[in-house]
Amino acid sequence: MKAIIDSSVLVSAFLTRERASGMLVKAGLDRRFEMYVSDQILAETNRRLRNRPKLSQRYGYTDVEVIHYITDLAAGVTVLTDLPIIEPVCRDPDDDHVIAAALAATADCIVSGDRDLLDLGSHQGIHMLTVREALDALE
């Protein structure tokens, strides 16, 4: 399986490592499937985790831990840069970069918790999967 992992999954994996998102990211880092992200997905993950005092207080992490997480991800997966410009696909245009990454990677699927992506179902043969669906596909 070749999959783009969206920032919603990466954020969840960081916050709840022992749950489904964390297990999926660990499987990707362990090379149980080909895990891809884009530099935009990594930047979005970084933004969503940092500078959020309430979130960091609730989950007890620091900006330094976020930086290490992003660095480890970038070193352990394929990071796509220079994504193609695509026609709008998603009802939230801010999510089109995820689809562009999937097209660039010739991915089988996008794994996300974002309803705007999941509600598409598929696009040009790329399936939109929840974390649970992706874990089931790995088994």
N, C-alpha and C positions, 0 to 999 in steps of 0.2 A: 504494500500500500504506500502510495506517495501522497502526503497530506500537507496542506497549509494549515498551520495552527494560528487561529486568530488571537488577538490580544485579550479578549474576554476570557479565553481558556488559560492563557499564560498568567493573567492576573490571578485567577482562581487557583491555579496550580501553586503559585507563590504563597498565597494566603492559607491554603488548605492542602498541604502537600500529601497528606495521607488519604485524601478523597480522590474521586474519579479523575478530576483534571490533573492532579499531581501524578497519579498513576499513568495517565496517558503521556504526559511530558516525559516522565522517567522512561517509559517504553520507547519513546522517540530518541532520547539521549542514549539508550541502550541499544539502539539500531534495530529494534524490532519492526520498525517501519521507517520509511524515508520521511523525515520531518523537515519541513521548510517554513521559513518565515521571511519577511522582507525587512529591510531597514526601517520602513515606515511602521510595520507592526511592532518591531522592537522599540522604536521611539514612542509609539502610543502606549505600550506597556509601561515604559519608564515614566511617562507623564502621568498615567493613571495611578501609579503606586507612590510616586514622590510628591512632595508638597501637599500631602493630604494628612494633616495632623490627626484628625479624628480616626481615619483608617489606620494609620500607623500606631496610634495609641491602642485601638481596639485589638489589633493583631500583634502588637509588640515587636515591630521591626524598625530598622533604621534605613536612612537613605544609602548608607554604605552597603547594607545587605542587598538592597535593590540593585545597586551598581554591580555587585558580584553576581547576582542572579542573571542580569542582562548580559554581562560579560561571558558567563558560563554558557548561556544559551547560544550566544553568537559563535562561541568556539565549538559547540557540540552539534550544531545543525547546519544546514545549508541556508545561508542568508542571501536573498536576492536583492539586487540593486538595479537601478535603471529599468523600472517596470514599464511595460507598454502603456500608451494612452489608449483607453478604451471608451466606447460609447457608454453613456450611463445605463446601468443595469439595475441597480438596487434602488429601492425607494428612499434609502438614505444615501445620498451621493458620497458621504464620507466613508462608506464601506466599499466603494468601487475599487479602491486600491487592493483590497483583499482578493477580489475576483481577478484583477490584473496580475497579481502575484501567482494565483493558481494557474492562469493561462501561461504565464512565463515558465512555470515549473512543469507544465503538462501534468498537473496533479490529478489524482483520482477524486480527491475530495477536499473540502474545506471543513475543518472542525471548529465550531463556534457555539457560543451561547447567545449570540445576537439574533433576535427574532427577524430583523430586517434581512439577514442572510439566510437563516433557516427557512423562512417562508418562501424563498425562491424555489426550494426543492432541489433544483439542479440548473446548471447553465453550461451550455456547450459540452455536455457529458461529464461535467464536474459536479459531484453530489455534495449537498450541504448536509453535514452530519452533526448531531449532538455528540458530546463526549461519550455518553453511554453507547450510542450507536457505533462510534469509532472503536471503543474497547471491545464491543461485541464482534466487530469485523476482524479484530486481531486474534480473537480466540478460535 
